[in-house]
Amino acid sequence: MKKSNLVSILKTFDKKEVREFKKWLKSPAHNQRQDVIDLFQYLVTGRHLSSDKFLDKKRIFSALFGSREYDDAEMRQTMYFLFKAVESFLVYDELLKDRVRSRTILAKVYRQRQLPKLFKKTMDAGQKMQEKQPLRNHQYYEHEFALQFEQYTYLSGLGRNVPNNLQKVSDASDKAYLANKLQLSCFMIAHQAVFKADYDMGMLQEVLGYIATNNSLLEIPAIAVYYFGFKAIKEKNSEDNYQKLKEQIRKYSDLFPADEIRVIYLLAINYCIGQINAGKLNYYNESFELYALGIKKNIFLENGVMSRFTYSNAIINALNLNEFEWVENFIAGYSQFLEEKHRESYVLFYRARLHFERGQYDKAMPLFAQYDTDDTLMSLLAKTMLLKMYYELDEYNALDSLLDSMRAYIQRKKVMGYHKSVFKNLLKYSRKLLKIMPNDAAQIQKLKTEIENADPIMERKWLLEQLDKM
């Protein structure tokens, strides 16, 4: 039973949802089976949901039905009815959270039942909720369209001579479509760049042309932010679009829900990364500004958790700008938001990395030496930091031993893809760096050329710097 959909979904319930669902199950309108109530009570008691022995179906059947002989069909039926009750509860709960949508649906019911007073009252309430709610993303215009269309349906039933609101219906429909289309197009082009997918963008060109000739639409943040975001990604050499995207982020962040504004920030950061990769290093400052602002506003937290990738990228970006104090404060203040299973190893690694970047090798080396993780890439990055320090401190015996251990480690890890080639090249050129004679200008230049042309390779800059010092 531990792999059942029922157990999976109940594991996501918080304490409040458990309490509310108990009330739901006890209502005859939603459930009339005592075995369903008993099964739920059993599953949410103590550690039953997280312990395999308590999820054995025969054990559960005995808890529900006493000494009766185990009947798998009956057990499955009880599970089925509980699962369906859970689904109904979740749909109901989600609908009630969306107050404007639920008002619109209720107004439709009153209209269909020909109750005009209740219809008007409900529509007025829905419209007031719509205007008072603080967000102005695509969902706002979807709600506006639903409200206006429901109003039109009501008015059209009153007769041909009654004025209607078709213009408002059309305007709301256009805004909802444009906002949705641009948002989806940004997702598609970003995904396309990473996974080499080939998407048909549909009417996107017509959409972009329509917006370009109707500049008033760019006064709508839900449209403007994705319009400039798409243009920035697509037209990489046009920095004006990025600056306009950043302006939208600064002005209108509070108009988007947390999950959406997080994606918008990452859209801008990914543009910066593209520029950095193209050699425009001033975009480290742009990226850092976005990370710092987003972190300050807790935009990068999802359900109270910060992705370890965001955590890493923010620190690396700051280290590239020598923002050491910021990194130190960030590690102290935000490590608590990492997933617990990653927290210890990531904090240790980046504290060591901070010492390394500050030139405090005496503090960094013991931390990297004790670093132990199942994450292959992080482990190799830690070893790479040790490699650089051993070389710079002329610890050649330790370096030679480390290079051997790294080669063996890479060979043991059979599935590493691109990263395997990256680190094998690092080892190759580190060995060559050790063997070269300091005053042999011809060999130094030859190795420089090899490193400059090597692909893929990491620490290219560091390797070249060591050659320049010879």
Secondary structure per residue as TSV (DSSP state, phi and psi in degrees):
chain	resnum	aa	ss	phi	psi
A	1	M	-	360.0	-18.3
A	2	K	T	-62.4	-23.9
A	3	K	T	-96.6	6.7
A	4	S	S	-72.5	154.5
A	5	N	H	-62.3	-33.7
A	6	L	H	-61.1	-48.9
A	7	V	H	-65.1	-41.3
A	8	S	H	-58.3	-44.8
A	9	I	H	-76.2	-34.2
A	10	L	H	-68.8	-26.9
A	11	K	T	-64.9	-20.7
A	12	T	T	-86.8	-9.1
A	13	F	-	-71.5	135.8
A	14	D	-	-91.0	179.6
A	15	K	H	-62.7	-39.0
A	16	K	H	-64.6	-42.2
A	17	E	H	-65.2	-37.0
A	18	V	H	-60.8	-45.8
A	19	R	H	-62.7	-45.8
A	20	E	H	-67.3	-37.1
A	21	F	H	-71.6	-31.7
A	22	K	H	-58.3	-44.2
A	23	K	H	-63.2	-41.1
A	24	W	H	-58.9	-47.0
A	25	L	H	-66.0	-31.1
A	26	K	H	-78.3	-10.3
A	27	S	S	-81.7	126.8
A	28	P	T	-60.5	-20.3
A	29	A	T	-69.7	-23.1
A	30	H	T	-112.0	-23.5
A	31	N	-	-160.6	136.4
A	32	Q	-	-124.7	18.5
A	33	R	-	-115.5	123.0
A	34	Q	H	-69.4	-33.0
A	35	D	H	-64.8	-29.5
A	36	V	H	-69.5	-43.2
A	37	I	H	-61.5	-44.5
A	38	D	H	-64.1	-39.2
A	39	L	H	-64.2	-44.3
A	40	F	H	-62.4	-45.3
A	41	Q	H	-60.1	-40.8
A	42	Y	H	-63.2	-46.8
A	43	L	H	-66.2	-35.0
A	44	V	T	-92.9	6.5
A	45	T	S	-85.0	131.4
A	46	G	T	54.2	-130.7
A	47	R	T	-105.2	24.9
A	48	H	G	-59.9	-36.0
A	49	L	G	-72.8	-19.7
A	50	S	G	-109.4	2.1
A	51	S	-	-117.4	122.9
A	52	D	G	-58.6	-38.8
A	53	K	G	-65.3	-30.1
A	54	F	G	-81.2	-7.9
A	55	L	G	-103.9	10.7
A	56	D	-	-69.7	126.8
A	57	K	H	-62.8	-36.1
A	58	K	H	-67.9	-37.6
A	59	R	H	-65.2	-42.6
A	60	I	H	-65.5	-42.1
A	61	F	H	-59.5	-42.0
A	62	S	H	-63.4	-38.3
A	63	A	H	-67.2	-32.3
A	64	L	H	-84.4	-40.5
A	65	F	H	-120.1	12.1
A	66	G	T	69.6	-133.3
A	67	S	T	-86.5	4.3
A	68	R	S	-60.7	147.8
A	69	E	-	-64.8	139.9
A	70	Y	-	-60.2	131.0
A	71	D	-	-125.4	104.8
A	72	D	H	-63.8	-37.4
A	73	A	H	-63.0	-41.2
A	74	E	H	-69.4	-37.4
A	75	M	H	-62.9	-45.2
A	76	R	H	-64.0	-36.9
A	77	Q	H	-65.3	-42.4
A	78	T	H	-62.9	-43.1
A	79	M	H	-61.6	-41.0
A	80	Y	H	-62.1	-47.0
A	81	F	H	-66.4	-35.0
A	82	L	H	-68.1	-41.9
A	83	F	H	-62.0	-42.3
A	84	K	H	-65.4	-37.4
A	85	A	H	-65.2	-39.0
A	86	V	H	-61.9	-46.2
A	87	E	H	-60.7	-44.8
A	88	S	H	-61.8	-41.9
A	89	F	H	-62.1	-44.0
A	90	L	H	-66.8	-39.7
A	91	V	H	-63.1	-46.5
A	92	Y	H	-60.6	-44.9
A	93	D	H	-64.4	-41.4
A	94	E	H	-67.0	-39.4
A	95	L	H	-64.8	-41.3
A	96	L	H	-66.8	-30.0
A	97	K	H	-64.6	-33.3
A	98	D	S	-89.2	85.7
A	99	R	H	-66.8	-37.6
A	100	V	H	-66.5	-45.2
A	101	R	H	-63.2	-42.2
A	102	S	H	-66.3	-35.2
A	103	R	H	-65.4	-39.1
A	104	T	H	-65.0	-41.8
A	105	I	H	-65.0	-41.4
A	106	L	H	-64.8	-39.5
A	107	A	H	-61.0	-40.6
A	108	K	H	-60.4	-41.9
A	109	V	H	-61.1	-44.6
A	110	Y	H	-65.5	-38.3
A	111	R	H	-63.4	-45.4
A	112	Q	H	-64.3	-28.8
A	113	R	T	-91.7	5.2
A	114	Q	T	58.5	52.8
A	115	L	-	-119.7	77.9
A	116	P	H	-61.1	-38.0
A	117	K	H	-64.2	-45.2
A	118	L	H	-67.9	-34.5
A	119	F	H	-60.0	-51.7
A	120	K	H	-62.6	-42.3
A	121	K	H	-62.8	-43.3
A	122	T	H	-68.5	-40.1
A	123	M	H	-64.9	-41.0
A	124	D	H	-60.7	-43.3
A	125	A	H	-64.3	-42.3
A	126	G	H	-63.0	-41.2
A	127	Q	H	-67.3	-38.0
A	128	K	H	-64.7	-41.8
A	129	M	H	-62.3	-39.9
A	130	Q	H	-60.9	-44.3
A	131	E	H	-74.0	-30.9
A	132	K	H	-81.1	-25.6
A	133	Q	S	-67.1	139.9
A	134	P	-	-77.9	-19.2
A	135	L	-	-83.3	147.9
A	136	R	-	-135.7	44.5
A	137	N	S	-90.2	-168.6
A	138	H	H	-57.7	-32.2
A	139	Q	H	-64.7	-32.2
A	140	Y	H	-58.3	-43.8
A	141	Y	H	-75.7	-28.1
A	142	E	H	-64.9	-42.8
A	143	H	H	-64.8	-41.4
A	144	E	H	-62.1	-42.0
A	145	F	H	-62.6	-44.2
A	146	A	H	-61.9	-42.4
A	147	L	H	-64.7	-47.2
A	148	Q	H	-65.8	-37.9
A	149	F	H	-68.6	-37.8
A	150	E	H	-65.2	-39.1
A	151	Q	H	-63.7	-42.7
A	152	Y	H	-61.7	-43.9
A	153	T	H	-59.8	-40.1
A	154	Y	H	-65.9	-48.0
A	155	L	H	-64.4	-38.0
A	156	S	H	-66.2	-21.3
A	157	G	T	-82.4	-7.5
A	158	L	T	-87.8	-11.3
A	159	G	-	131.6	162.4
A	160	R	T	-69.9	-26.9
A	161	N	T	-87.9	-1.7
A	162	V	S	-83.5	126.1
A	163	P	-	-56.6	141.2
A	164	N	-	-116.6	179.9
A	165	N	-	-117.3	33.5
A	166	L	H	-59.4	-33.3
A	167	Q	H	-63.8	-41.8
A	168	K	H	-65.6	-37.7
A	169	V	H	-60.8	-47.7
A	170	S	H	-64.6	-44.1
A	171	D	H	-61.8	-44.6
A	172	A	H	-66.0	-38.4
A	173	S	H	-63.2	-44.0
A	174	D	H	-61.5	-46.5
A	175	K	H	-64.4	-41.6
A	176	A	H	-63.4	-44.1
A	177	Y	H	-64.8	-47.0
A	178	L	H	-62.2	-43.7
A	179	A	H	-63.2	-44.6
A	180	N	H	-65.7	-43.8
A	181	K	H	-63.5	-43.7
A	182	L	H	-67.9	-41.1
A	183	Q	H	-60.5	-49.2
A	184	L	H	-63.0	-37.9
A	185	S	H	-63.9	-37.6
A	186	C	H	-62.9	-42.9
A	187	F	H	-62.5	-42.4
A	188	M	H	-65.5	-44.9
A	189	I	H	-70.3	-33.4
A	190	A	H	-67.8	-44.1
A	191	H	H	-65.4	-38.8
A	192	Q	H	-61.7	-37.9
A	193	A	H	-67.3	-34.4
A	194	V	H	-85.4	-44.6
A	195	F	H	-105.2	6.1
A	196	K	-	55.3	33.5
A	197	A	-	-74.8	155.1
A	198	D	-	-116.7	99.3
A	199	Y	-	-101.5	143.1
A	200	D	-	-87.7	114.7
A	201	M	-	-82.5	5.9
A	202	G	T	61.6	-128.0
A	203	M	T	-90.0	21.4
A	204	L	H	-58.4	-45.2
A	205	Q	H	-61.2	-39.1
A	206	E	H	-65.3	-38.5
A	207	V	H	-63.1	-47.7
A	208	L	H	-61.7	-41.3
A	209	G	H	-65.8	-39.4
A	210	Y	H	-64.2	-42.7
A	211	I	H	-67.4	-39.2
A	212	A	H	-61.9	-29.9
A	213	T	T	-96.3	-1.0
A	214	N	-	-130.5	73.0
A	215	N	G	-60.1	-21.7
A	216	S	G	-61.5	-25.2
A	217	L	G	-65.6	-25.1
A	218	L	G	-77.4	-0.1
A	219	E	G	-84.5	-6.3
A	220	I	S	-97.2	109.8
A	221	P	H	-54.0	-38.0
A	222	A	H	-63.4	-24.3
A	223	I	H	-93.8	-47.8
A	224	A	H	-61.8	-42.0
A	225	V	H	-63.3	-38.9
A	226	Y	H	-83.3	-27.6
A	227	Y	H	-62.7	-51.6
A	228	F	H	-71.0	-31.4
A	229	G	H	-63.6	-45.7
A	230	F	H	-64.4	-45.8
A	231	K	H	-62.6	-37.1
A	232	A	H	-64.9	-44.5
A	233	I	H	-68.1	-40.9
A	234	K	H	-75.4	-40.6
A	235	E	S	-107.7	76.0
A	236	K	T	-59.9	-28.3
A	237	N	T	-86.1	-5.2
A	238	S	-	-97.1	92.1
A	239	E	H	-71.8	-15.8
A	240	D	H	-61.4	-38.8
A	241	N	H	-64.8	-38.8
A	242	Y	H	-63.4	-44.0
A	243	Q	H	-62.1	-36.4
A	244	K	H	-71.2	-36.0
A	245	L	H	-62.6	-44.5
A	246	K	H	-63.5	-37.3
A	247	E	H	-62.8	-41.3
A	248	Q	H	-61.8	-41.7
A	249	I	H	-62.9	-44.4
A	250	R	H	-63.7	-41.6
A	251	K	H	-79.6	-37.8
A	252	Y	H	-123.1	16.7
A	253	S	G	-53.3	-38.3
A	254	D	G	-72.0	-7.2
A	255	L	G	-89.3	-1.5
A	256	F	S	-118.5	147.2
A	257	P	-	-66.8	160.3
A	258	A	H	-57.1	-43.7
A	259	D	H	-66.5	-31.5
A	260	E	H	-79.9	-42.4
A	261	I	H	-67.3	-29.1
A	262	R	H	-61.5	-42.8
A	263	V	H	-65.0	-38.9
A	264	I	H	-64.5	-43.2
A	265	Y	H	-59.9	-44.5
A	266	L	H	-66.3	-29.8
A	267	L	H	-60.6	-47.1
A	268	A	H	-67.8	-40.4
A	269	I	H	-64.8	-40.3
A	270	N	H	-63.4	-33.8
A	271	Y	H	-62.2	-45.1
A	272	C	H	-60.1	-42.3
A	273	I	H	-61.4	-41.3
A	274	G	H	-60.7	-40.4
A	275	Q	H	-68.5	-40.1
A	276	I	H	-61.9	-44.1
A	277	N	H	-63.9	-23.8
A	278	A	T	-87.0	4.4
A	279	G	T	97.6	2.4
A	280	K	-	-90.7	82.5
A	281	L	T	-69.8	-14.8
A	282	N	T	-63.1	-17.1
A	283	Y	H	-76.6	-7.9
A	284	Y	H	-60.2	-41.4
A	285	N	H	-64.2	-41.4
A	286	E	H	-62.5	-47.2
A	287	S	H	-63.4	-42.2
A	288	F	H	-61.1	-42.2
A	289	E	H	-59.9	-41.3
A	290	L	H	-67.8	-44.3
A	291	Y	H	-61.1	-47.2
A	292	A	H	-61.6	-43.1
A	293	L	H	-68.2	-44.0
A	294	G	H	-63.8	-39.1
A	295	I	H	-67.6	-41.0
A	296	K	H	-60.2	-35.8
A	297	K	T	-90.8	4.7
A	298	N	T	59.5	28.9
A	299	I	T	-70.2	-28.6
A	300	F	T	-87.5	6.5
A	301	L	E	-92.0	129.9
A	302	E	E	-121.5	113.1
A	303	N	T	55.3	39.6
A	304	G	T	78.1	8.6
A	305	V	E	-121.8	137.2
A	306	M	E	-101.6	129.3
A	307	S	-	-57.4	138.9
A	308	R	H	-65.3	-24.1
A	309	F	H	-72.4	-42.4
A	310	T	H	-63.1	-43.7
A	311	Y	H	-56.0	-48.6
A	312	S	H	-65.6	-47.5
A	313	N	H	-63.0	-39.2
A	314	A	H	-63.6	-43.1
A	315	I	H	-67.1	-46.4
A	316	I	H	-61.3	-42.2
A	317	N	H	-59.3	-45.6
A	318	A	H	-66.7	-38.5
A	319	L	H	-64.8	-33.8
A	320	N	H	-64.5	-19.6
A	321	L	T	-104.7	8.0
A	322	N	T	58.7	32.3
A	323	E	-	-84.7	63.9
A	324	F	H	-66.2	-41.9
A	325	E	H	-64.4	-39.5
A	326	W	H	-61.5	-43.9
A	327	V	H	-62.5	-43.6
A	328	E	H	-59.8	-45.4
A	329	N	H	-67.4	-36.6
A	330	F	H	-64.7	-46.6
A	331	I	H	-60.4	-42.2
A	332	A	H	-67.5	-37.2
A	333	G	H	-94.5	-24.0
A	334	Y	H	-118.8	-4.8
A	335	S	G	-63.1	-27.1
A	336	Q	G	-61.9	-19.4
A	337	F	G	-90.9	-4.3
A	338	L	S	-70.8	152.7
A	339	E	-	-57.5	140.1
A	340	E	H	-57.6	-36.3
A	341	K	H	-68.4	-20.4
A	342	H	H	-105.0	-12.9
A	343	R	H	-60.1	-53.7
A	344	E	H	-59.9	-46.2
A	345	S	H	-68.7	-37.8
A	346	Y	H	-72.4	-38.2
A	347	V	H	-64.8	-44.3
A	348	L	H	-61.4	-45.9
A	349	F	H	-61.7	-47.0
A	350	Y	H	-80.2	-21.7
A	351	R	H	-67.8	-42.0
A	352	A	H	-64.5	-42.4
A	353	R	H	-62.7	-38.4
A	354	L	H	-62.7	-45.5
A	355	H	H	-60.1	-41.3
A	356	F	H	-60.5	-47.9
A	357	E	H	-67.2	-26.8
A	358	R	T	-80.9	-4.4
A	359	G	T	80.7	13.6
A	360	Q	-	-91.6	67.4
A	361	Y	H	-63.6	-31.2
A	362	D	H	-64.8	-26.5
A	363	K	H	-91.0	-33.0
A	364	A	H	-74.2	-41.4
A	365	M	H	-60.7	-47.3
A	366	P	H	-64.9	-31.5
A	367	L	H	-69.5	-44.4
A	368	F	H	-66.5	-36.7
A	369	A	H	-64.8	-33.7
A	370	Q	T	-90.0	-2.6
A	371	Y	-	-67.2	125.6
A	372	D	-	-139.7	122.9
A	373	T	-	-151.8	156.5
A	374	D	S	-82.0	-10.4
A	375	D	-	-77.9	108.7
A	376	T	H	-59.2	-46.7
A	377	L	H	-64.2	-45.8
A	378	M	H	-62.5	-38.0
A	379	S	H	-63.3	-42.3
A	380	L	H	-69.0	-34.7
A	381	L	H	-64.8	-39.1
A	382	A	H	-63.6	-42.9
A	383	K	H	-64.6	-33.9
A	384	T	H	-65.1	-40.0
A	385	M	H	-62.3	-41.1
A	386	L	H	-63.5	-41.3
A	387	L	H	-54.5	-48.2
A	388	K	H	-64.9	-41.0
A	389	M	H	-69.1	-43.4
A	390	Y	H	-58.6	-40.8
A	391	Y	H	-66.1	-48.4
A	392	E	H	-67.5	-24.5
A	393	L	T	-96.5	7.2
A	394	D	T	60.6	30.4
A	395	E	-	-89.0	70.7
A	396	Y	H	-71.9	-33.4
A	397	N	H	-65.2	-44.8
A	398	A	H	-64.6	-37.3
A	399	L	H	-66.3	-44.0
A	400	D	H	-60.4	-42.7
A	401	S	H	-65.0	-40.0
A	402	L	H	-64.9	-42.2
A	403	L	H	-61.4	-39.2
A	404	D	H	-64.9	-43.8
A	405	S	H	-67.8	-35.2
A	406	M	H	-66.9	-40.0
A	407	R	H	-63.0	-43.1
A	408	A	H	-64.8	-39.9
A	409	Y	H	-62.7	-43.5
A	410	I	H	-64.3	-38.4
A	411	Q	H	-66.6	-34.3
A	412	R	H	-69.7	-31.7
A	413	K	-	-87.0	96.5
A	414	K	-	-72.0	-31.7
A	415	V	-	-110.3	93.8
A	416	M	-	-131.7	-10.9
A	417	G	T	54.2	-129.7
A	418	Y	H	-56.2	-40.6
A	419	H	H	-64.6	-28.8
A	420	K	H	-61.9	-45.1
A	421	S	H	-65.0	-39.4
A	422	V	H	-58.9	-49.7
A	423	F	H	-76.3	-31.9
A	424	K	H	-63.0	-38.8
A	425	N	H	-67.6	-37.4
A	426	L	H	-60.1	-44.8
A	427	L	H	-65.2	-42.0
A	428	K	H	-58.1	-49.9
A	429	Y	H	-79.3	-22.8
A	430	S	H	-67.9	-39.9
A	431	R	H	-61.6	-44.9
A	432	K	H	-64.5	-35.3
A	433	L	H	-63.6	-38.5
A	434	L	H	-67.1	-33.8
A	435	K	H	-85.1	-18.8
A	436	I	S	-72.7	143.1
A	437	M	-	-82.7	132.9
A	438	P	T	-56.7	-32.2
A	439	N	T	-101.1	8.9
A	440	D	-	-89.7	87.2
A	441	A	H	-59.9	-39.0
A	442	A	H	-64.9	-45.1
A	443	Q	H	-68.5	-35.9
A	444	I	H	-62.7	-45.9
A	445	Q	H	-64.9	-39.2
A	446	K	H	-61.2	-44.9
A	447	L	H	-67.5	-37.4
A	448	K	H	-57.3	-46.8
A	449	T	H	-62.6	-41.8
A	450	E	H	-60.1	-46.7
A	451	I	H	-66.5	-40.6
A	452	E	H	-62.1	-32.1
A	453	N	H	-96.0	-7.2
A	454	A	-	-68.4	139.6
A	455	D	S	-157.5	123.2
A	456	P	S	-88.7	155.5
A	457	I	-	-154.9	146.1
A	458	M	S	-113.3	162.1
A	459	E	S	60.5	30.3
A	460	R	H	-57.1	-46.8
A	461	K	H	-59.6	-44.7
A	462	W	H	-63.7	-45.3
A	463	L	H	-58.8	-44.0
A	464	L	H	-66.7	-36.1
A	465	E	H	-62.8	-38.1
A	466	Q	H	-67.5	-35.7
A	467	L	H	-67.1	-37.8
A	468	D	H	-64.8	-26.2
A	469	K	T	-78.8	-13.1
A	470	M	-	-76.0	360.0
